[in-house]
Amino acid sequence: MEPVEIIEDGVLLRPWREADTDAVYRACQDPDIQRWTTVPRPYLPEHAHGFVTEVSGRAWADGTGAPFAVCDPATGQLLGSCGLVSIGDAGTGVIGYWTAPWARGRGVTVRAARAVARWSFDTLGLRRLIWQAEVGNHASRLVALRAGFRIDGRLRMVDGTPNDGADGWIGSLLPGEVPEPGSTGPAGPGTLAARRAAVFGRPQPTLFATARSGELRLRPMEEQDLDAVVETCRDPETIRWTTVPDPYERADAQWYQGFSQEAWARGDDACFVIADPDDRYAGSIDLRLSPADPLLADVGFMTAPAARGRGYMPAALAALSAWGITTLGLARIEWKANVGNTASRRAAEKAGFGFEGTARGGVQHRGERVDVWVAALLAKDLT
């Protein structure tokens, strides 16, 4: 296959040249490129030279790929990489890209990905493009969405991720689905998808809440919390009102710590430890985003036995809910608890949740359907 050049929507896509070696080497020192792509680590000058002089040319010659340097058409400056990392016999191509650190925030890779997609369909006659990224790479996911890809799901232990055995997102794009040059397209700036990509694409933050006895921190779970989590989950009241495993072992707490990290990476659950003024474990609280309604979430929590009655949970719940509404753009946060769990209900009502009623047989609890109380906090309740 003969290499080509494409100029579209303010970007130039051209074959790689030996003169690109230094810029590729400099770009691939970037921690995000090393974290989320399969470039060698450490990335050496000979890796850059081999890519631009041998690997890229071989892909074109063999017809197995179409790697492009993404450049500024006016200055020639290298802005990134975008192209087909593989071309299959069945008319399917796999797209891959990275953006040089000095070119980020300008929509360069979105425009390049659209141009590659349009060329793949119109010139190569491909039937489908595939995008894949390791779960947690929200920047790549946002580019894919803006380029018109539909995120089809998640693959467990996907091949070709920088961390062997990691889960990956997968998306597809068909002819006729590429947004037109210059159009905002889906997931544009200011959309809910863009806001959440910015949040979940960074490390989980620490939130703060003020209780009667001092300032609380809502932070990710740490190794130091595990023994207190086990103690809390063995408490009769916790077992009675929640669905934690019974008996509860340290391995369950370790599993939950890993689950919390994975949930943040996926962007569908924010799990926090509530730490008291001395940074001791005082409870756990989760904000779970609805897979069906992007403006809806529900909250669940438990308090360590030694921390009960101190006003910690209402303060933490209010802080987390305010963060969910103002930062994640939620319109409604729901609280549910088994009928009779008056301590949980008091915490929710003190945090501003409005009681709405009883859902008969509302949840599955330890092998049977039970009635639950329902309350909610709306975005307008914060104004």
C-alpha positions, 0 to 999 in steps of 0.5 A: 500500500502506497503512503498518502498525505491527508489535509483536513480540518486544520491537521496534516497527516503524512508518513513518518520521516527520519527527521521526526526522530527527536520529536517522537523521542521527546513526546514519548518521554511523557508519563501519560504516553508511557502509561497508556500506550505500548511504547517501550519503557524506558523509551530510548532514541533508538526506539524512536528512530526504528519506529519512524525509519523501519516499523512505520514504513514496513506497515505501509509496504505490507498493507498491515497498517497505516501510521501517520504523523499528525502535524501542523500544516502551516509550521510542520510541527509534530503534534501527535500520532494517529493511524491504523495500527492493523488492517484485517482481511475482513475489512476491519481496521484498528485505530490508535493515537497519541497526542504530544504533550505540547499539543494537548487541549486543542482537539488535534487528535479528534480531528486526526482520528476523524480524518483517518476514519473518513479516509479508511472508509472512503479510500480503503473501503473498510467496513468497520473501525475498532478502538480499544483502550485500557479501562481508565484511559478517559482521555482516549475514550473522550477522543473516540466518542468525539470521533464518532465511535460508539463505546460497545463495552468492556473486554476482560484481560484484553490483549495489547494493553500496556498492563498485561491482563488489564481490562479494556474498553472497546468501541466501533465506528461504521461508514456514515458515522464520522462527524463532519469536519468542524462539527462539535460532534458527540461528547463535546466540550462542556458535555456531561461526558467531557466533565466526567472524563476530566474527573475520572481521568485524574486520581481520586480526590480527597473531599472534606466535611465538617462534623461536630468533633472536627474535620473529616476527610473522604479519601480512597481506601488505604492498607491501614484501613483494612482491619477497621473495615473487617471489624465494621463488617463483622458488627451485627448491625452492619450485617443486619442492614447491609449485604456485606459477606457473612462471615467477613474476612480480610480477603473481602476487605482487600477485594473491596479495596481493589474493586474501589480502585477499578470502579474509579478507573471505569468512572461508574462508582466513587468509593470513599473512606471516611477518616476522622480528625485523626485519620482513623477509619470511621466508615465507608460511603459509595456514590454509584452512577446509574448505567441507565440514567447519566443524571442519576446515582444512588448512595450507600454507606456504613459507619464504624461502631466506634464512630457512631453517634458523632454526626460523621455520616450526615456530614460525609453524605452531605459533602459527597452529595454536593460533590456529585451534583456540582462536579459530576452533574448529577440531577438526583441522588437516591438513598434506600435502606431497609425499613427499620434502619432508622440510623441510616434514615436519620443520617440521610434526612440530616444530610438534606435528603427528602423522604419519598416513601416505601418501596414494597419488595424494593431490594433483594436482601440476603435471599429475600425481597424486603421493603425499603425506604426511599429518599432523594436529594435533587440538584435544586435542593442545593440552591 
